[in-house]
Amino acid sequence: KLIEIDRILEILMDLETEAKSYFNQHYNCAQSTFAPFVRKFGMDFGLAMKIATPFGGGMGHAGQVCGAVSGALMAIGLYRGISEYDREKKYACYDLAKLFQERFKELHGELTCPGLLGLDIGDPDDLEIAHERDVFHKFCVNFVGDAVRIVADLLEIKD
């Protein structure tokens, strides 16, 4: 049992490290959060990164929902979403999305960029301050890591 727990923790840390590595390679928060799951579940990486691009910076640097949250929700959809109507599976996916948001909010208190950063990056003056204070690398990389760990736990990824 301890070996299994150790292995699960190792997987969670590997996914978190991978996500943070993408962020440090200048992928945005949504792309960085989504990327480890894309690789794990076999979606075309290039296509996935294109799809996730506009969700960075709170939806195109508009300062709305955090891109790490958006990327996490895309990962949940990739794993548990539906391609043909199935009411039960659709609502099960919604429930996972809600649970993710609850857990992320428990950790950080907010789901939006302004709430998380204390700056509205949709405002050019606040965006400049964010860059001056390097808030994206001080804070956002951790939001990415936390989002990945929460998703991996919710999806019960064990390998």
RAGI-V358294 format. One record per residue. N is the residue number from 1. RES is the residue in three letters. PHI is phi as a letter, one per 20 degrees, with the letter a starting at -180 (none if undefined). OMEGA is omega in whole degrees, 0 to 359 (none if undefined). Layout:
n->N res->RES phi->PHI omega->OMEGA
n->N res->RES phi->PHI omega->OMEGA
//
This chain:
n->1 res->LYS phi->none omega->178
n->2 res->LEU phi->f omega->178
n->3 res->ILE phi->f omega->179
n->4 res->GLU phi->f omega->179
n->5 res->ILE phi->f omega->178
n->6 res->ASP phi->f omega->180
n->7 res->ARG phi->f omega->179
n->8 res->ILE phi->f omega->178
n->9 res->LEU phi->f omega->178
n->10 res->GLU phi->f omega->179
n->11 res->ILE phi->f omega->178
n->12 res->LEU phi->g omega->180
n->13 res->MET phi->f omega->178
n->14 res->ASP phi->f omega->179
n->15 res->LEU phi->f omega->179
n->16 res->GLU phi->f omega->179
n->17 res->THR phi->f omega->179
n->18 res->GLU phi->f omega->181
n->19 res->ALA phi->f omega->180
n->20 res->LYS phi->f omega->177
n->21 res->SER phi->f omega->176
n->22 res->TYR phi->f omega->180
n->23 res->PHE phi->f omega->180
n->24 res->ASN phi->f omega->174
n->25 res->GLN phi->e omega->176
n->26 res->HIS phi->m omega->166
n->27 res->TYR phi->f omega->180
n->28 res->ASN phi->f omega->185
n->29 res->CYS phi->f omega->179
n->30 res->ALA phi->f omega->179
n->31 res->GLN phi->f omega->183
n->32 res->SER phi->f omega->179
n->33 res->THR phi->f omega->183
n->34 res->PHE phi->f omega->190
n->35 res->ALA phi->g omega->182
n->36 res->PRO phi->f omega->180
n->37 res->PHE phi->f omega->175
n->38 res->VAL phi->g omega->180
n->39 res->ARG phi->f omega->183
n->40 res->LYS phi->f omega->184
n->41 res->PHE phi->e omega->169
n->42 res->GLY phi->n omega->175
n->43 res->MET phi->f omega->177
n->44 res->ASP phi->g omega->186
n->45 res->PHE phi->f omega->182
n->46 res->GLY phi->f omega->178
n->47 res->LEU phi->f omega->180
n->48 res->ALA phi->f omega->181
n->49 res->MET phi->f omega->176
n->50 res->LYS phi->f omega->181
n->51 res->ILE phi->f omega->184
n->52 res->ALA phi->f omega->186
n->53 res->THR phi->g omega->186
n->54 res->PRO phi->f omega->181
n->55 res->PHE phi->e omega->180
n->56 res->GLY phi->f omega->177
n->57 res->GLY phi->m omega->179
n->58 res->GLY phi->m omega->179
n->59 res->MET phi->m omega->176
n->60 res->GLY phi->m omega->182
n->61 res->HIS phi->l omega->177
n->62 res->ALA phi->e omega->178
n->63 res->GLY phi->m omega->178
n->64 res->GLN phi->e omega->180
n->65 res->VAL phi->f omega->180
n->66 res->CYS phi->g omega->179
n->67 res->GLY phi->f omega->177
n->68 res->ALA phi->f omega->176
n->69 res->VAL phi->f omega->179
n->70 res->SER phi->f omega->179
n->71 res->GLY phi->f omega->178
n->72 res->ALA phi->f omega->179
n->73 res->LEU phi->f omega->175
n->74 res->MET phi->f omega->179
n->75 res->ALA phi->f omega->177
n->76 res->ILE phi->f omega->178
n->77 res->GLY phi->f omega->179
n->78 res->LEU phi->f omega->184
n->79 res->TYR phi->e omega->187
n->80 res->ARG phi->c omega->180
n->81 res->GLY phi->f omega->181
n->82 res->ILE phi->d omega->174
n->83 res->SER phi->d omega->173
n->84 res->GLU phi->c omega->186
n->85 res->TYR phi->g omega->174
n->86 res->ASP phi->b omega->187
n->87 res->ARG phi->g omega->182
n->88 res->GLU phi->f omega->181
n->89 res->LYS phi->f omega->178
n->90 res->LYS phi->f omega->181
n->91 res->TYR phi->f omega->174
n->92 res->ALA phi->f omega->177
n->93 res->CYS phi->f omega->176
n->94 res->TYR phi->g omega->180
n->95 res->ASP phi->f omega->177
n->96 res->LEU phi->f omega->179
n->97 res->ALA phi->f omega->178
n->98 res->LYS phi->f omega->180
n->99 res->LEU phi->f omega->176
n->100 res->PHE phi->g omega->183
n->101 res->GLN phi->f omega->177
n->102 res->GLU phi->f omega->182
n->103 res->ARG phi->f omega->179
n->104 res->PHE phi->f omega->180
n->105 res->LYS phi->f omega->175
n->106 res->GLU phi->f omega->181
n->107 res->LEU phi->f omega->192
n->108 res->HIS phi->c omega->176
n->109 res->GLY phi->n omega->185
n->110 res->GLU phi->b omega->175
n->111 res->LEU phi->c omega->183
n->112 res->THR phi->d omega->177
n->113 res->CYS phi->g omega->180
n->114 res->PRO phi->f omega->179
n->115 res->GLY phi->f omega->181
n->116 res->LEU phi->e omega->187
n->117 res->LEU phi->e omega->185
n->118 res->GLY phi->m omega->178
n->119 res->LEU phi->c omega->176
n->120 res->ASP phi->e omega->184
n->121 res->ILE phi->f omega->171
n->122 res->GLY phi->f omega->177
n->123 res->ASP phi->e omega->183
n->124 res->PRO phi->g omega->179
n->125 res->ASP phi->f omega->178
n->126 res->ASP phi->f omega->178
n->127 res->LEU phi->f omega->178
n->128 res->GLU phi->f omega->178
n->129 res->ILE phi->f omega->179
n->130 res->ALA phi->g omega->178
n->131 res->HIS phi->f omega->180
n->132 res->GLU phi->f omega->182
n->133 res->ARG phi->e omega->180
n->134 res->ASP phi->l omega->184
n->135 res->VAL phi->f omega->181
n->136 res->PHE phi->f omega->180
n->137 res->HIS phi->e omega->177
n->138 res->LYS phi->e omega->187
n->139 res->PHE phi->d omega->189
n->140 res->CYS phi->f omega->179
n->141 res->VAL phi->g omega->178
n->142 res->ASN phi->f omega->175
n->143 res->PHE phi->f omega->177
n->144 res->VAL phi->f omega->180
n->145 res->GLY phi->f omega->179
n->146 res->ASP phi->f omega->180
n->147 res->ALA phi->f omega->180
n->148 res->VAL phi->f omega->180
n->149 res->ARG phi->f omega->180
n->150 res->ILE phi->f omega->180
n->151 res->VAL phi->f omega->181
n->152 res->ALA phi->g omega->178
n->153 res->ASP phi->f omega->180
n->154 res->LEU phi->f omega->181
n->155 res->LEU phi->e omega->179
n->156 res->GLU phi->l omega->179
n->157 res->ILE phi->f omega->184
n->158 res->LYS phi->c omega->176
n->159 res->ASP phi->b omega->none
//
